[in-house]
Amino acid sequence: MKRIGLLSDTHGFVHPELPRIFEQCDEIWHAGDFGNHQVAEALSQIKPLRGVYGNIDGQDLRITYPKTLRFHCEEVDVLMTHIGGYPGHYSPEVRPVLQVHPPKLFVCGHSHILKVMYDKRFDMLTINPGAAGKSGFHKAITVIRFSIDGKDIKDMEVVEFQK
């Protein structure tokens, strides 16, 4: 079993509570818009980090992190990208991938809107953790913790902070 800490859209900000929030996690996943390399470094000092770059990220992050990341965690096929959309409204770049070979878990960011939705059409869970930074229109900072146990995605919880 793996415990995952998931966040996106930090925009150069690492909330001081993240080390405590992600203490019991095995990995941290960042769905893009780190903002700067210092954010990635700070998160990787908490736990091992997987991530993708976002539309505001510079060359230094684009060299280090891919635009799209596909991997297995336990027995779950995961696809992560920054601009992905949600069921019925996927981005044009993601839609063909989902139609040909959908993952079990699709993770994206960009919208600053927390969404956890099951897509019956592709038999996959879609997660957008909202925004973990101060920049943007969102009213609260949100991150998600969950477990992957074999094929099961479970124990999902949202952690929210005032902006």
C-alpha positions as CSV (number, residue, x, y, z in Angstrom):
1,M,0.0,0.0,0.0
2,K,1.2,3.5,-0.8
3,R,0.0,6.8,0.7
4,I,0.0,9.6,-1.8
5,G,0.1,13.4,-1.1
6,L,-1.3,15.2,-4.2
7,L,-1.1,18.9,-5.0
8,S,-1.0,21.3,-7.9
9,D,-0.6,25.0,-8.7
10,T,1.7,26.0,-5.9
11,H,2.9,29.0,-8.0
12,G,6.1,29.4,-6.0
13,F,4.5,28.8,-2.5
14,V,5.1,25.9,-0.1
15,H,2.6,26.0,2.7
16,P,4.5,25.6,6.0
17,E,2.1,22.8,7.1
18,L,2.9,20.5,4.1
19,P,5.7,18.6,5.9
20,R,3.2,17.7,8.7
21,I,0.3,17.0,6.2
22,F,2.5,14.7,4.0
23,E,4.4,13.1,6.9
24,Q,2.5,9.8,6.6
25,C,2.7,9.7,2.8
26,D,5.1,7.6,0.8
27,E,5.2,9.9,-2.2
28,I,4.2,13.4,-3.2
29,W,2.7,14.0,-6.7
30,H,2.6,17.5,-8.1
31,A,0.3,18.1,-11.1
32,G,2.1,21.2,-12.5
33,D,2.7,24.9,-12.0
34,F,5.4,24.5,-9.4
35,G,6.3,28.2,-10.0
36,N,10.0,27.6,-9.3
37,H,12.6,25.0,-8.7
38,Q,12.7,25.8,-5.0
39,V,9.1,24.4,-4.6
40,A,10.1,21.1,-6.2
41,E,13.3,20.9,-4.0
42,A,11.3,21.7,-0.8
43,L,8.7,19.0,-1.6
44,S,11.3,16.4,-2.5
45,Q,12.9,16.9,0.9
46,I,9.6,15.9,2.5
47,K,9.1,12.7,0.5
48,P,10.0,11.3,-3.0
49,L,8.4,13.6,-5.6
50,R,6.8,12.8,-9.0
51,G,5.6,15.7,-11.0
52,V,4.8,17.3,-14.4
53,Y,5.5,20.9,-15.5
54,G,2.7,23.4,-15.9
55,N,2.0,26.3,-18.2
56,I,3.7,28.8,-15.9
57,D,6.8,26.7,-15.3
58,G,10.1,27.8,-16.8
59,Q,12.8,25.9,-18.7
60,D,14.5,24.7,-15.6
61,L,11.4,22.8,-14.5
62,R,10.5,21.7,-18.1
63,I,14.0,20.1,-18.3
64,T,13.5,18.3,-15.0
65,Y,9.8,17.3,-15.2
66,P,7.8,16.0,-18.2
67,K,4.6,17.5,-19.6
68,T,2.9,14.1,-19.2
69,L,3.8,11.3,-16.9
70,R,2.4,7.8,-17.1
71,F,3.4,5.2,-14.5
72,H,2.1,2.4,-12.2
73,C,1.6,2.9,-8.5
74,E,0.9,-0.5,-7.0
75,E,-1.5,-2.0,-9.6
76,V,-3.0,1.3,-10.7
77,D,-2.2,2.8,-14.1
78,V,-1.7,6.6,-13.5
79,L,-1.7,9.4,-16.1
80,M,-0.7,12.9,-14.9
81,T,-0.5,16.1,-16.8
82,H,-1.2,19.8,-15.9
83,I,-3.9,20.8,-18.3
84,G,-6.3,17.8,-18.6
85,G,-9.9,18.8,-17.9
86,Y,-12.5,16.6,-16.4
87,P,-15.2,14.0,-17.5
88,G,-17.0,15.3,-20.6
89,H,-14.5,18.3,-20.9
90,Y,-11.1,16.8,-21.4
91,S,-8.4,18.9,-23.1
92,P,-7.8,18.3,-26.8
93,E,-4.3,16.9,-26.1
94,V,-5.5,14.4,-23.5
95,R,-8.7,13.2,-25.2
96,P,-7.0,10.9,-27.8
97,V,-4.9,9.2,-25.2
98,L,-8.0,8.5,-23.0
99,Q,-9.9,7.1,-26.0
100,V,-7.1,4.7,-27.0
101,H,-5.7,3.7,-23.6
102,P,-7.4,5.2,-20.6
103,P,-5.6,4.9,-17.2
104,K,-7.3,3.9,-14.0
105,L,-6.4,7.2,-12.4
106,F,-6.1,10.5,-14.3
107,V,-4.5,13.4,-12.4
108,C,-4.4,17.0,-13.5
109,G,-4.3,20.6,-12.2
110,H,-4.5,24.0,-13.9
111,S,-8.1,25.0,-13.1
112,H,-7.5,25.7,-9.3
113,I,-10.8,23.9,-8.8
114,L,-10.8,20.8,-6.6
115,K,-12.6,18.0,-8.4
116,V,-12.8,14.3,-7.8
117,M,-14.9,12.6,-10.4
118,Y,-15.4,9.1,-11.7
119,D,-15.7,8.8,-15.5
120,K,-17.9,5.9,-16.3
121,R,-17.1,6.2,-20.0
122,F,-13.4,5.5,-19.5
123,D,-13.7,3.6,-16.2
124,M,-11.3,5.9,-14.5
125,L,-11.1,8.2,-11.5
126,T,-10.2,11.8,-12.3
127,I,-8.6,14.0,-9.6
128,N,-7.7,17.7,-9.7
129,P,-6.4,18.7,-6.2
130,G,-7.3,22.4,-6.7
131,A,-4.5,24.9,-5.9
132,A,-1.9,24.7,-3.2
133,G,-0.6,28.2,-3.8
134,K,-1.7,31.7,-2.9
135,S,-1.9,33.0,-6.5
136,G,-5.2,32.7,-8.3
137,F,-8.9,33.1,-7.8
138,H,-9.4,30.1,-5.5
139,K,-10.6,31.0,-2.0
140,A,-8.9,28.1,-0.2
141,I,-5.6,26.2,-0.5
142,T,-6.3,22.5,-1.0
143,V,-4.2,19.3,-1.2
144,I,-5.4,15.7,-1.2
145,R,-4.1,12.6,0.6
146,F,-5.2,9.1,-0.5
147,S,-4.0,5.5,-0.6
148,I,-3.4,3.1,-3.4
149,D,-3.7,-0.5,-2.2
150,G,-3.2,-3.0,-5.1
151,K,-5.9,-2.0,-7.5
152,D,-7.9,0.1,-5.0
153,I,-7.8,3.9,-4.6
154,K,-9.1,4.7,-1.2
155,D,-9.0,6.7,2.0
156,M,-9.2,10.0,0.1
157,E,-9.2,13.1,2.2
158,V,-9.0,16.8,1.3
159,V,-6.9,19.1,3.5
160,E,-7.9,22.8,3.2
161,F,-6.2,25.9,4.4
162,Q,-7.3,29.5,4.3
163,K,-5.5,31.4,1.6
